[in-house]
Amino acid sequence: MRANAMVRLTLIAVAMCLSLSLLSERTFGQDVGAEVGGGAGIFRPKNPETKRGAKPAGSSTRPAGRTTTTRRTTTTVPVDDRIDDLLEKGNAFRDARKFSEAEEAYKGVFKLRARDARGAYGLGNVYTDQQRWEDAEQAYRNAVEWNPFDVDALVALSVVLVRPRTGADNAKRFAEAETSARRATQVQPTNAVAWDRLGVAMQARGVFNEGTEQAYRRAIELDPEFAVAYAHLARVLKRSGRVAEATPLYERASALAKDPSTLNIIAESLQAEQQWDSSEPVLRRALEMDARNPTGLFLLGRMLVVKKRYDEAERVLKSASEVSPKAFQPYNLLGSVYLALNRYQDAEKTYTQAAEFVPDGDRPRLAGAFGFEGVGDGYLKSNLKSDALRAYQRALELDPGNKNVEQKLAGARP
């Protein structure tokens, strides 16, 4: 009974997560809790399709060059076939978590066709896996522009737009997410994920009405094994006071929640509700299934930071940054670990890595008390004034006009 009750609570949290705003940043635990939102991190879009079956990374039915030479003839390889080769390589590398190689393969498509929608969509998938949200959004926008009927790209764009962004007009983004998902249902009315994401986008806008309910019911009708859609529908029903109808839907969702992606959404939702301890066994289970899952590693690392289990957090976040070497969030959170441990040189080095990939909206955060400013404060306490000056100067480069850092920089000068 106790286990069943916990499962039910976690699924209630799942259904509530997508309407949550970013958490307050007044404490360190709350600050790291704001890193992931909107449910985007648990969504893994499928690979772009090709005309042929997938082959192992690095393999090909023909050389990578333009021609195939035999004893008597030289045959030009069609551009479409060469693009398929690159897409298949990108897909295989992505599945193997070799993100840099996958990114290179998908980008190679544009050398053959500058506005290839499948290449853009595949590139967006690699960025989504690494939580590189701004890069993912732009790639998906390109994919939709170049092929307005690509349902997978429309759905993926909707997912990324539902994620709140610091300093952005999130109301406008949520409305655009709904438009994108609704377009996907019009192009392909039998796509269960599109209907579910339509409901999610409506929830993000605060819409809990018959239309939202019907979107989830349609998703379940099309895919009776769709665990997340059951939880989303249950939330809508519970919100309208129909608790008796919602309860069996939560139970059905709990029975179906068996894959890493679903477990990640449960854990993310629990963390959004500040139920950090409850998220740990969920994440451990997900990582047993997929030890290199970027989202699972990041969420576990975030939980360990909040619980001040810094040694464990360091190991987990190092793994997350190795899997996603161009993602801002793992580096940023790992820097916070070193800051908490008073390892200021390690913190500075890690924040410098984070700065290579920081989105514009997060630059003030990286410059602030849990970033370079904090590093400068630590150096100053250790009487390392020249190091403090360097850290404060880096903070001002990221956040020009920050009066607090300007005063500290002036005070640290000889």
VOTOR-633187 format. One line per field, with one value per residue (C-alpha): residue number from 0; residue in one letter; x, z, y. Coordinates in pm, 1 decimal, m for minus. Layout:
N
drenmar	(NUM, ...) $
doba	(A, ...) $
x	(X, ...) $
z	(Z, ...) $
y	(Y, ...) $
# end
This chain:
414
drenmar	(0, 1, 2, 3, 4, 5, 6, 7, 8, 9, 10, 11, 12, 13, 14, 15, 16, 17, 18, 19, 20, 21, 22, 23, 24, 25, 26, 27, 28, 29, 30, 31, 32, 33, 34, 35, 36, 37, 38, 39, 40, 41, 42, 43, 44, 45, 46, 47, 48, 49, 50, 51, 52, 53, 54, 55, 56, 57, 58, 59, 60, 61, 62, 63, 64, 65, 66, 67, 68, 69, 70, 71, 72, 73, 74, 75, 76, 77, 78, 79, 80, 81, 82, 83, 84, 85, 86, 87, 88, 89, 90, 91, 92, 93, 94, 95, 96, 97, 98, 99, 100, 101, 102, 103, 104, 105, 106, 107, 108, 109, 110, 111, 112, 113, 114, 115, 116, 117, 118, 119, 120, 121, 122, 123, 124, 125, 126, 127, 128, 129, 130, 131, 132, 133, 134, 135, 136, 137, 138, 139, 140, 141, 142, 143, 144, 145, 146, 147, 148, 149, 150, 151, 152, 153, 154, 155, 156, 157, 158, 159, 160, 161, 162, 163, 164, 165, 166, 167, 168, 169, 170, 171, 172, 173, 174, 175, 176, 177, 178, 179, 180, 181, 182, 183, 184, 185, 186, 187, 188, 189, 190, 191, 192, 193, 194, 195, 196, 197, 198, 199, 200, 201, 202, 203, 204, 205, 206, 207, 208, 209, 210, 211, 212, 213, 214, 215, 216, 217, 218, 219, 220, 221, 222, 223, 224, 225, 226, 227, 228, 229, 230, 231, 232, 233, 234, 235, 236, 237, 238, 239, 240, 241, 242, 243, 244, 245, 246, 247, 248, 249, 250, 251, 252, 253, 254, 255, 256, 257, 258, 259, 260, 261, 262, 263, 264, 265, 266, 267, 268, 269, 270, 271, 272, 273, 274, 275, 276, 277, 278, 279, 280, 281, 282, 283, 284, 285, 286, 287, 288, 289, 290, 291, 292, 293, 294, 295, 296, 297, 298, 299, 300, 301, 302, 303, 304, 305, 306, 307, 308, 309, 310, 311, 312, 313, 314, 315, 316, 317, 318, 319, 320, 321, 322, 323, 324, 325, 326, 327, 328, 329, 330, 331, 332, 333, 334, 335, 336, 337, 338, 339, 340, 341, 342, 343, 344, 345, 346, 347, 348, 349, 350, 351, 352, 353, 354, 355, 356, 357, 358, 359, 360, 361, 362, 363, 364, 365, 366, 367, 368, 369, 370, 371, 372, 373, 374, 375, 376, 377, 378, 379, 380, 381, 382, 383, 384, 385, 386, 387, 388, 389, 390, 391, 392, 393, 394, 395, 396, 397, 398, 399, 400, 401, 402, 403, 404, 405, 406, 407, 408, 409, 410, 411, 412, 413) $
doba	(M, R, A, N, A, M, V, R, L, T, L, I, A, V, A, M, C, L, S, L, S, L, L, S, E, R, T, F, G, Q, D, V, G, A, E, V, G, G, G, A, G, I, F, R, P, K, N, P, E, T, K, R, G, A, K, P, A, G, S, S, T, R, P, A, G, R, T, T, T, T, R, R, T, T, T, T, V, P, V, D, D, R, I, D, D, L, L, E, K, G, N, A, F, R, D, A, R, K, F, S, E, A, E, E, A, Y, K, G, V, F, K, L, R, A, R, D, A, R, G, A, Y, G, L, G, N, V, Y, T, D, Q, Q, R, W, E, D, A, E, Q, A, Y, R, N, A, V, E, W, N, P, F, D, V, D, A, L, V, A, L, S, V, V, L, V, R, P, R, T, G, A, D, N, A, K, R, F, A, E, A, E, T, S, A, R, R, A, T, Q, V, Q, P, T, N, A, V, A, W, D, R, L, G, V, A, M, Q, A, R, G, V, F, N, E, G, T, E, Q, A, Y, R, R, A, I, E, L, D, P, E, F, A, V, A, Y, A, H, L, A, R, V, L, K, R, S, G, R, V, A, E, A, T, P, L, Y, E, R, A, S, A, L, A, K, D, P, S, T, L, N, I, I, A, E, S, L, Q, A, E, Q, Q, W, D, S, S, E, P, V, L, R, R, A, L, E, M, D, A, R, N, P, T, G, L, F, L, L, G, R, M, L, V, V, K, K, R, Y, D, E, A, E, R, V, L, K, S, A, S, E, V, S, P, K, A, F, Q, P, Y, N, L, L, G, S, V, Y, L, A, L, N, R, Y, Q, D, A, E, K, T, Y, T, Q, A, A, E, F, V, P, D, G, D, R, P, R, L, A, G, A, F, G, F, E, G, V, G, D, G, Y, L, K, S, N, L, K, S, D, A, L, R, A, Y, Q, R, A, L, E, L, D, P, G, N, K, N, V, E, Q, K, L, A, G, A, R, P) $
x	(0.0, 279.5, 449.5, 122.4, 56.0, 400.6, 349.4, 17.0, 172.9, 448.4, 199.8, m5.3, 315.4, 367.7, 32.7, 96.0, 445.0, 375.8, 189.0, 450.1, 638.7, 1010.3, 1098.5, 1215.4, 1588.4, 1623.9, 1811.2, 2075.0, 1848.2, 1574.1, 1822.4, 1935.8, 1575.2, 1496.5, 1730.4, 1479.1, 1117.5, 833.2, 883.2, 1111.0, 1397.4, 1208.5, 1094.7, 1308.5, 1189.5, 1236.9, 1513.0, 1453.3, 1340.7, 1541.3, 1453.1, 1676.5, 1707.2, 1949.3, 2309.5, 2575.9, 2756.0, 3037.4, 2914.7, 2784.9, 2682.6, 2918.5, 3223.5, 3165.6, 3299.2, 3099.0, 3162.2, 3183.4, 3456.9, 3450.5, 3687.5, 3482.9, 3256.4, 3235.3, 2884.4, 2776.6, 2604.9, 2268.5, 2247.9, 1942.4, 2134.5, 2430.2, 2194.8, 2039.5, 2388.4, 2454.8, 2114.7, 2163.7, 2507.3, 2365.2, 2083.9, 2322.0, 2564.1, 2276.9, 2146.3, 2499.3, 2511.3, 2796.8, 2649.4, 2944.2, 2966.1, 2589.3, 2591.3, 2868.7, 2679.8, 2354.5, 2537.3, 2701.2, 2358.4, 2351.3, 2663.9, 2459.3, 2125.1, 2123.0, 1758.6, 1707.1, 1426.5, 1529.7, 1883.5, 1753.3, 1514.5, 1790.6, 2015.4, 1737.9, 1708.6, 2077.8, 2044.5, 1730.3, 1908.4, 2177.2, 1931.3, 2070.5, 1728.2, 1796.4, 1992.4, 1716.3, 1446.1, 1624.4, 1688.5, 1323.6, 1208.4, 1422.5, 1278.7, 921.3, 997.6, 1155.4, 879.7, 558.1, 400.8, 667.2, 464.6, 767.2, 926.9, 601.2, 566.1, 929.9, 904.1, 595.8, 785.9, 1074.2, 844.2, 658.3, 982.0, 994.4, 1292.0, 1450.5, 1379.2, 1144.1, 775.6, 666.3, 295.7, 368.2, 586.2, 315.4, 60.0, 297.4, 349.1, m26.0, m39.1, 245.0, 89.6, m254.3, m101.7, 53.6, m287.2, m432.8, m157.6, m167.5, m490.3, m382.1, m61.8, m110.6, 193.6, 70.6, m263.1, m91.4, 137.6, m162.4, m306.8, 27.3, 51.4, m302.1, m217.4, 93.1, m136.6, m357.0, m640.6, m824.5, m1141.0, m1322.3, m1079.8, m782.0, m959.8, m1051.1, m693.7, m573.2, m864.5, m782.5, m415.7, m521.8, m769.6, m492.9, m233.5, m381.6, m27.8, 58.5, 132.6, 191.3, m136.5, m327.0, m157.6, m226.1, m592.7, m620.3, m492.0, m751.0, m1028.1, m898.9, m872.5, m1241.3, m1334.7, m1385.7, m1158.5, m1335.9, m1267.3, m909.0, m801.5, m810.7, m626.1, m341.0, m333.1, m320.6, m36.6, 159.7, 127.7, 263.3, 552.0, 839.2, 1083.8, 1354.0, 1170.8, 855.2, 1056.3, 1242.5, 918.9, 805.6, 1134.1, 1132.3, 779.9, 868.3, 1160.5, 938.5, 727.5, 1045.5, 1009.1, 1379.4, 1411.7, 1122.9, 1284.5, 1602.6, 1473.4, 1285.1, 1604.2, 1815.1, 1571.2, 1581.5, 1962.3, 1971.4, 1793.0, 2004.9, 2322.1, 2412.6, 2077.4, 2162.5, 1838.7, 1848.8, 2209.4, 2138.4, 1826.2, 2007.2, 2297.5, 2058.1, 1892.4, 2230.4, 2331.7, 2012.7, 2067.2, 2431.0, 2571.1, 2843.3, 3090.6, 2822.3, 2695.7, 3043.0, 3068.6, 2720.0, 2752.6, 3091.9, 2923.7, 2644.5, 2895.1, 3085.2, 2766.7, 2659.2, 2987.8, 2822.5, 2536.8, 2540.3, 2343.0, 2567.6, 2877.1, 2691.1, 2561.9, 2899.5, 3054.7, 2808.1, 2927.3, 3287.1, 3177.9, 3000.3, 3314.1, 3533.4, 3726.4, 3742.8, 3991.8, 3780.4, 3469.5, 3630.3, 3748.3, 3405.6, 3219.3, 3456.7, 3347.6, 2983.8, 3038.3, 3114.1, 2755.3, 2554.5, 2222.2, 2177.6, 1905.0, 2134.9, 2435.2, 2338.7, 2297.7, 2644.2, 2786.5, 2616.8, 2651.8, 2631.9, 2877.3, 3183.9, 3088.0, 3079.1, 3418.2, 3556.7, 3415.4, 3582.2, 3918.5, 3890.2, 3821.9, 4133.4, 4331.1, 4388.3, 4315.5, 4454.0, 4239.2, 3938.0, 3993.8, 3997.4, 3672.7, 3492.6, 3607.3, 3469.4, 3140.0, 3115.5, 3186.6, 2883.2, 2664.0, 2781.4, 2651.6, 2613.2, 2665.1, 2727.7, 3011.6, 3150.1, 3178.4, 3348.1, 3589.7, 3679.6, 3729.0, 3957.9, 4192.2, 4524.0) $
z	(0.0, 87.9, m246.9, m432.5, m248.0, m340.6, m705.1, m703.8, m547.4, m806.2, m1089.3, m941.7, m951.2, m1313.7, m1413.0, m1234.0, m1361.5, m1690.3, m1548.7, m1286.0, m1323.2, m1257.9, m892.5, m671.1, m665.1, m310.5, m179.4, m328.1, m336.5, m507.7, m750.4, m882.0, m878.6, m1151.3, m1403.2, m1573.5, m1643.8, m1880.7, m1922.5, m2222.2, m2074.4, m2066.2, m2426.6, m2668.5, m3025.9, m3269.6, m3528.8, m3876.9, m4119.9, m4421.2, m4723.4, m4608.5, m4278.8, m4018.0, m4024.0, m3750.3, m3702.3, m3946.3, m4190.3, m4538.7, m4848.9, m5044.6, m4987.1, m4848.7, m5166.7, m5468.3, m5688.7, m5676.4, m5899.7, m6061.9, m6320.5, m6613.5, m6495.1, m6259.9, m6118.5, m5950.5, m5616.7, m5604.2, m5354.7, m5184.7, m5114.0, m4973.7, m4748.3, m4628.9, m4545.5, m4328.5, m4158.9, m4078.1, m3933.5, m3728.8, m3600.7, m3498.4, m3330.2, m3145.4, m3019.9, m2899.4, m2710.9, m2935.0, m2967.4, m3124.7, m3401.2, m3449.7, m3473.7, m3732.3, m3940.8, m3941.5, m4023.2, m4311.9, m4472.8, m4525.3, m4739.9, m4983.3, m4943.3, m4759.0, m4648.5, m4565.5, m4310.2, m4194.9, m4125.8, m3922.2, m3728.6, m3652.8, m3534.7, m3307.6, m3155.7, m3066.8, m2900.5, m2714.5, m2579.1, m2440.1, m2305.8, m2544.0, m2567.9, m2774.0, m3031.8, m3041.6, m3089.5, m3382.7, m3547.4, m3513.3, m3644.2, m3950.3, m3993.2, m3976.7, m4211.7, m4466.8, m4434.2, m4275.9, m4292.5, m4084.7, m3784.9, m3586.6, m3618.5, m3528.0, m3214.4, m3115.2, m3159.5, m2938.1, m2669.0, m2664.9, m2667.8, m2359.1, m2163.9, m1987.0, m2080.5, m1863.7, m1995.3, m2271.7, m2338.0, m2213.3, m2268.3, m2636.8, m2647.4, m2489.0, m2740.8, m3023.2, m2871.5, m2887.0, m3248.0, m3343.2, m3171.8, m3315.4, m3662.3, m3605.4, m3519.9, m3836.0, m4056.6, m3890.5, m3691.6, m3579.7, m3403.7, m3030.1, m2922.6, m3114.1, m2932.3, m2595.0, m2665.0, m2765.4, m2421.3, m2258.7, m2442.4, m2338.8, m1977.8, m1998.4, m2091.1, m1789.6, m2001.0, m1826.4, m2025.7, m2236.6, m2524.2, m2305.2, m2179.7, m2529.5, m2651.1, m2391.3, m2450.6, m2819.8, m2740.7, m2523.4, m2782.0, m3041.7, m2807.7, m2507.8, m2370.6, m2351.7, m1978.4, m1967.9, m2145.0, m1870.9, m1604.4, m1796.9, m1837.8, m1470.2, m1376.5, m1588.3, m1433.3, m1080.3, m1142.0, m1230.4, m916.1, m1088.2, m848.0, m881.7, m1256.9, m1211.2, m964.3, m1202.0, m1464.0, m1220.0, m1145.4, m1515.2, m1569.1, m1279.7, m1435.1, m1767.3, m1635.4, m1710.5, m1938.1, m1856.8, m2023.9, m1819.0, m1500.8, m1572.3, m1602.4, m1268.5, m1104.8, m1262.1, m1137.9, m786.3, m783.3, m902.2, m594.2, m376.6, m308.6, m359.3, m156.4, m340.5, m676.3, m601.7, m627.4, m944.7, m1103.2, m982.9, m1152.0, m1475.5, m1476.9, m1420.7, m1754.6, m1928.7, m1742.3, m1994.7, m2003.3, m1995.7, m1831.5, m1566.0, m1477.9, m1455.4, m1242.1, m1005.2, m979.1, m903.8, m627.1, m471.5, m476.4, m302.3, m38.2, m1.8, m99.0, m293.0, m343.0, m507.6, m703.7, m844.1, m986.4, m1137.4, m1290.7, m1437.3, m1611.8, m1731.9, m1878.6, m2047.9, m2211.8, m2308.9, m2348.9, m2506.4, m2259.7, m2023.4, m1731.3, m1614.4, m1612.0, m1431.6, m1161.3, m1123.7, m1070.6, m787.9, m627.8, m630.6, m497.1, m206.1, m135.9, m142.2, m437.9, m609.9, m883.5, m989.2, m977.1, m1195.3, m1448.8, m1466.2, m1493.8, m1774.0, m1955.6, m1887.0, m2031.4, m2372.7, m2396.3, m2176.3, m2324.6, m2322.0, m2058.1, m1816.6, m1844.9, m1531.7, m1337.6, m1438.6, m1345.0, m1004.6, m653.7, m775.5, m1055.9, m1112.1, m846.1, m590.8, m710.7, m668.6, m316.0, m231.7, m364.3, m170.7, 153.1, 83.8, 30.7, m336.5, m467.4, m817.2, m865.8, m724.7, m970.4, m1259.6, m1146.6, m1094.4, m1435.4, m1594.4, m1412.9, m1557.5, m1906.6, m1870.8, m1697.6, m1785.8, m1553.8, m1251.0, m979.6, m703.4, m895.4, m998.3, m629.9, m540.1, m828.3, m716.0, m358.4, m467.3, m666.4, m503.6) $
y	(0.0, 238.6, 181.4, 228.9, 551.6, 684.6, 595.0, 775.5, 1084.2, 1088.7, 1069.8, 1350.9, 1551.8, 1451.5, 1587.3, 1915.6, 1994.3, 2166.5, 2465.2, 2543.0, 2869.4, 2890.0, 2849.8, 3133.9, 3198.9, 3331.1, 3024.7, 2801.1, 2496.8, 2693.6, 2839.5, 2503.0, 2389.7, 2641.0, 2483.7, 2254.2, 2332.9, 2273.7, 1902.2, 1947.0, 1752.9, 1423.3, 1434.3, 1233.5, 1291.9, 1007.1, 1014.6, 1159.3, 893.0, 778.2, 568.6, 283.8, 101.0, 234.4, 112.6, 121.2, 453.4, 498.9, 234.1, 299.2, 114.8, 338.7, 560.5, 909.5, 1070.2, 1179.4, 876.4, 499.6, 359.5, 13.8, m141.0, m9.7, 269.0, 565.5, 624.3, 948.7, 887.1, 1069.3, 1356.6, 1204.0, 883.0, 1073.5, 1269.4, 944.4, 816.3, 1121.3, 1102.8, 736.1, 806.8, 1093.9, 872.7, 594.7, 833.2, 999.4, 664.7, 584.9, 920.4, 1036.6, 1381.4, 1562.7, 1303.6, 1313.1, 1693.1, 1680.7, 1423.6, 1621.3, 1945.2, 1765.6, 1739.1, 2115.9, 2098.4, 1892.3, 2070.7, 2402.2, 2389.7, 2023.5, 1984.6, 1636.6, 1752.9, 2047.1, 1823.4, 1571.9, 1853.6, 1980.3, 1632.8, 1627.6, 1968.1, 1859.6, 1552.2, 1782.2, 2042.9, 2306.0, 2465.9, 2778.0, 2579.2, 2317.6, 2579.0, 2738.7, 2402.5, 2299.7, 2637.2, 2577.7, 2229.6, 2361.2, 2650.3, 2417.5, 2155.7, 2292.8, 1945.5, 1769.0, 1651.3, 1538.1, 1882.8, 2058.9, 1845.5, 1893.4, 2270.6, 2272.5, 2081.9, 2328.8, 2632.2, 2507.5, 2530.5, 2872.9, 3088.9, 3354.2, 3703.6, 3583.3, 3649.0, 3308.5, 3374.3, 3426.6, 3117.0, 2901.9, 3030.0, 2944.7, 2599.4, 2541.7, 2660.2, 2426.6, 2124.3, 2198.8, 2220.0, 1875.7, 1726.7, 1877.1, 1737.7, 1394.4, 1342.4, 993.7, 1107.5, 1044.3, 1246.0, 1550.7, 1539.3, 1499.7, 1794.3, 2002.5, 1937.9, 2020.1, 2352.0, 2442.1, 2356.3, 2574.8, 2862.3, 2785.7, 2642.2, 2358.3, 2308.0, 2052.1, 2109.5, 2018.9, 1707.9, 1597.4, 1639.2, 1389.6, 1153.4, 1150.0, 1070.6, 776.0, 654.8, 649.9, 491.8, 306.4, 246.0, 618.2, 656.0, 1030.5, 1107.4, 921.3, 1132.5, 1453.7, 1365.9, 1275.8, 1616.3, 1794.3, 1585.1, 1636.8, 2010.4, 2015.7, 1819.2, 1482.2, 1295.4, 961.5, 964.4, 1075.9, 806.0, 504.5, 709.0, 772.4, 400.6, 316.1, 561.7, 409.7, 64.2, 191.6, 406.4, 169.2, 354.4, 614.1, 904.1, 852.1, 804.1, 1128.5, 1324.2, 1183.4, 1284.1, 1629.2, 1686.8, 1575.5, 1816.1, 2099.2, 2024.0, 2029.5, 1655.0, 1594.6, 1273.9, 1112.0, 1186.4, 991.2, 631.5, 724.2, 858.0, 566.0, 332.2, 533.6, 533.2, 158.0, 133.3, 398.8, 495.1, 766.9, 941.3, 1316.0, 1426.1, 1154.6, 1239.2, 1610.8, 1567.7, 1329.8, 1571.8, 1856.1, 1655.4, 1571.9, 1940.0, 2045.6, 1774.6, 1893.1, 1554.4, 1728.1, 1443.8, 1231.4, 1529.2, 1594.8, 1241.4, 1246.7, 1594.2, 1511.8, 1219.9, 1449.6, 1696.3, 1412.9, 1287.9, 1642.2, 1833.1, 2136.8, 2175.6, 2474.4, 2333.5, 2046.2, 2269.5, 2546.5, 2315.0, 2142.0, 2484.3, 2540.6, 2216.5, 2336.2, 2673.9, 2505.5, 2300.1, 2615.6, 2472.3, 2807.2, 2719.5, 2421.8, 2639.7, 2907.3, 2649.5, 2487.7, 2818.0, 2913.7, 2598.5, 2687.7, 3035.7, 2883.5, 2758.8, 2996.9, 3117.2, 3493.5, 3476.8, 3290.2, 3520.0, 3723.0, 3397.6, 3277.5, 3616.6, 3627.4, 3490.9, 3129.8, 3202.7, 3418.8, 3672.4, 3390.8, 3270.4, 3621.1, 3639.9, 3309.9, 3420.2, 3745.4, 3558.4, 3353.5, 3677.7, 3595.2, 3943.1, 3900.9, 3590.9, 3775.8, 4060.8, 3813.6, 3650.0, 3982.2, 4105.2, 3789.9, 3847.2, 4198.2, 4067.9, 3841.9, 4099.8, 4453.5, 4721.0, 4495.0, 4755.8, 4503.5, 4339.3, 4679.3, 4777.5, 4449.5, 4487.7, 4839.3, 4718.8, 4437.1, 4660.3, 4755.7) $
# end
